[in-house]
């Protein structure tokens, strides 16, 4: 069984999302905003509420993480 990595409608990338209600992983097209199952059958569209939850989680992640800015140093000499 192949994973539905690319959307058949627009050719864009799909990302897996686990849903506790359905107890399965659905694949979300990043452009069409619809979910498909492992058989590549469209199950439903992403709701506005789900989009808001994802946006809120992304903002929370960006605000709470503190990745140090790595300074790139050029190595001197011959390896």
Secondary structure as GFF3:
##gff-version 3
##sequence-region A 1 79
A	DSSP	beta_strand	14	19	.	.	.	ID=ss1
A	DSSP	beta_strand	24	29	.	.	.	ID=ss2
A	DSSP	beta_strand	34	36	.	.	.	ID=ss3
A	DSSP	beta_strand	42	45	.	.	.	ID=ss4
A	DSSP	alpha_helix	48	64	.	.	.	ID=ss5
###
